[in-house]
Amino acid sequence: MSQRELAEAVGISVGGVHYVLSALVERGLLKLGNFSASDDKRRYAYILTPKGLAEKAAITKTFLARKLEEYEALKREIEELKAEINADEREDRQDVRSRKGHG
C-alpha cells in the first residue's frame, strides 16, 4: 500500500502519513527498507520492529480488554431487559386472572 493509498484510507493528507511514519521510524517502532519485490528501487517497505510488534501487541490487548468489558456490559443489560420483560408478562397474566375473577 502506498502512502497515498494509506492517506486516502484513513482520510488524512499524504504529508500527514509521511509525518506519522517518520515519527514511528524515529521512535523505533518501524524500520525502513527497500521494497525488494518492486522494480522501482525508490520504493520502500515499512516493517514493524520488535519494539513495534510489542507496542502493537499491547495496544491489541488493551483494545480486546475494552471490547470484552463492553460485551459483558451488553450481556448484563440484555439479561436485565429480559428479566424486566418476564416480570411485565407475569404482571399482565396476573391482571388478566384478577379481572376474570372479578368479572
N, C-alpha and C positions, 0 to 999 in steps of 0.2 A: 504494500500500500504506500503510495507516495505521500509526501507532506501535504500536497494539495488535496488529495483524496481524504486524508485524515482531517484536514481543516473543514472540508465540506461535511464530513460525517458528524463532527462534533459541533459544528456551527461557529467556528472562530476563524480568524484570518490565518493565512499561511505564515505570516510573520509571528503570530501568536504561537502556532505549533512549533516553529523553529525555536522560539524563545524557551518554551517549556521543555522541548527535547534537549536543548543545550543545558538548561538548568539540571535536568536529570542526569546528563552525562557528567556535569560538574560535581554533582552530589555522589557520583559513583554508582548510580542505580542502573544506568545504561552505559554500554560501550559502543563505540562507532567502529564499524569495519566495512571493508569493501564488499559489495554485493557480488559475489563471485559468479552467480548464475546469469548476471547481466553482461551483455556485450559492451554496454556503456560503463566504463570503469569509473566514471564520475558519480555513479550511484552508490549509495551507502546503505548498510543494514544497521539498524539499532538493535542491540542484543541485551537482554537483561543480564546483569552481572549477578554473582552470588548474593551480594548485598541487595540488589534489586529484586531477586527472587524471594529473599527473606521478607522484604518490605511488602511485596505482593501477597505473600502468604499471611502476613499479619493483618493486612487490610481485608483479605478474604475472610479470615477467621472472625474479625470484628463484624463484617457485613453479615456473615452467616449467623452469628450470635444474635444480632439485632433482628434478623428475619425470623429466627426461631422464637424470640420473645414476642414478635408481632403475631406469629402463628398461634402461639399459646394463648395470647390475649383474645384473639378472634375466636378460638375454640371455646374459651370460657364464656365469651359473650353469646355465642351460639347456644351453649348449654343453658345459660340464664334465660335466653329468649324462649327456648323450648320449654323450660320449666314454667315460665310465665304463661305460655300458650296452653299448656296442660292444665294449669291452675284455672285459667279462664274457662276452659272447656268443662272442667269439673263443676265450676260455679254455675255455668249455663245449664248443665244437666240437673243440678240441684234446684235451680229456679224453675225449670220445666216440671220437675216432680212435685215441687211445692204448689205450683199453680194448678196442677191436675188434682192434687189432694184437696185444694180449697175451692175448686170449681164446681 
